[in-house]
Amino acid sequence: MDTIPPRDTTTGQTWNTEAYAANGRFVATLASSVVALLAPQPGEHILDLGCGDGALTEQLAATGAVLLGVDASSTMISAARQRNLNVEQHDATALPFHQQFDAVFSNAALHWITNQQAVLTGVHRALRSGGRFVAEMGGQGNIAAIRTALQAVLAPYHVDAEATAASFFPSPATYRHLLESVGFTVQSIDLIPRPTPLPNGMDSWLNTFRNGVLDHLNPAARATALAATIALLKPVLCDADGNWTADYVRLRFHATRS
Ligand SMILES: C[S@@+](CC[C@H](N)C(=O)[O-])C[C@H]1O[C@@H](n2cnc3c(N)ncnc32)[C@H](O)[C@@H]1O
């Protein structure tokens, strides 16, 4: 019998690990720049925050660093354990660590969290003095066309797509302020447009990354809304050969704890 992944209580999102592996693997494979910014060293203790199924955690551990992955999703944690990784299930807003990591790393997880103050306080507390926080997340303007299309299509169904998704895509100035407010010194923070090919198309992307919004509709309405969203997006995100590209914008930063 199939098990239904638990739904995140804030965003309504469920993480189906098979769908993520099939339609979201680009999230980890396109992370080479933030991994380079982290520059993990053998023997360093590194926390991978929102580690997902551990594809990137495994890559970081291969450098000789000592990795602990944490994620709120039980399905993602189970998938990460299958890679023989050291992982624990925690919500990023309630991290139980005290001055024990040389670095905290995060890729594509922070924008799913609304209580940034709680996350950043916990990350700061988890780092030893001089430790670094290196991360990439969705930034201002991320997937703007997709979000606008969903907002327009779902309004007649009385679903506020933006409020329901509850994503946090800050500008560099906003996030710098948040980091500094909990005691970090910001070494660099940049907004990086990253048009992202979707080999499996927009339908698969929406079902994988926006199920927390679309599942507010009954199956018939969901199918109609999905088709209408894809039709709206096709002229701007799909080329003449049928290749889809999502309008990703990343926020990448390096901050240190003094
Ligand atoms: C798009 S995946 C990224 C996974 C991985 N970092 C990667 O690069 O493939 C986002 C992850 O953030 C996790 N996440 C979302 N909200 C979270 C929270 N409040 N606490 C911990 N993890 C969270 C999700 O469960 C999911 O595994």
The ligand as a MOL file (V3000), in Angstrom:
LIG
                    3D

  0  0  0     0  0            999 V3000
M  V30 BEGIN CTAB
M  V30 COUNTS 27 29 0 0 0
M  V30 BEGIN ATOM
M  V30 1 C 13.6020 21.7310 -2.4790 0
M  V30 2 S 14.0440 20.7140 -1.1310 0 CHG=1
M  V30 3 C 15.8260 20.9340 -1.0950 0
M  V30 4 C 16.5190 19.7210 -0.5340 0
M  V30 5 C 18.0560 19.7210 -0.6140 0
M  V30 6 N 18.6460 20.7690 0.1790 0
M  V30 7 C 18.5460 19.7820 -2.0450 0
M  V30 8 O 19.3340 20.6900 -2.3740 0
M  V30 9 O 18.1520 18.9180 -2.8510 0 CHG=-1
M  V30 10 C 13.5070 21.6730 0.2850 0
M  V30 11 C 13.6500 20.9200 1.6140 0
M  V30 12 O 13.4120 21.8390 2.6760 0
M  V30 13 C 12.7730 21.1150 3.7130 0
M  V30 14 N 12.0960 22.0350 4.6240 0
M  V30 15 C 11.0730 22.8770 4.3510 0
M  V30 16 N 10.6820 23.5220 5.4640 0
M  V30 17 C 11.4890 23.0720 6.4620 0
M  V30 18 C 11.5870 23.3650 7.8520 0
M  V30 19 N 10.7530 24.2490 8.4520 0
M  V30 20 N 12.5220 22.7200 8.5930 0
M  V30 21 C 13.3620 21.8270 8.0000 0
M  V30 22 N 13.3100 21.4880 6.6870 0
M  V30 23 C 12.3840 22.1210 5.9390 0
M  V30 24 C 11.7980 20.2260 2.9660 0
M  V30 25 O 11.3170 19.1740 3.7750 0
M  V30 26 C 12.6390 19.7840 1.7790 0
M  V30 27 O 13.3100 18.5790 2.0500 0
M  V30 END ATOM
M  V30 BEGIN BOND
M  V30 1 1 1 2
M  V30 2 1 2 3
M  V30 3 1 2 10
M  V30 4 1 3 4
M  V30 5 1 4 5
M  V30 6 1 5 6
M  V30 7 1 5 7
M  V30 8 2 7 8
M  V30 9 1 7 9
M  V30 10 1 10 11
M  V30 11 1 11 12
M  V30 12 1 11 26
M  V30 13 1 12 13
M  V30 14 1 13 14
M  V30 15 1 13 24
M  V30 16 1 14 15
M  V30 17 1 14 23
M  V30 18 2 15 16
M  V30 19 1 16 17
M  V30 20 1 17 18
M  V30 21 2 17 23
M  V30 22 1 18 19
M  V30 23 2 18 20
M  V30 24 1 20 21
M  V30 25 2 21 22
M  V30 26 1 22 23
M  V30 27 1 24 25
M  V30 28 1 24 26
M  V30 29 1 26 27
M  V30 END BOND
M  V30 END CTAB
M  END
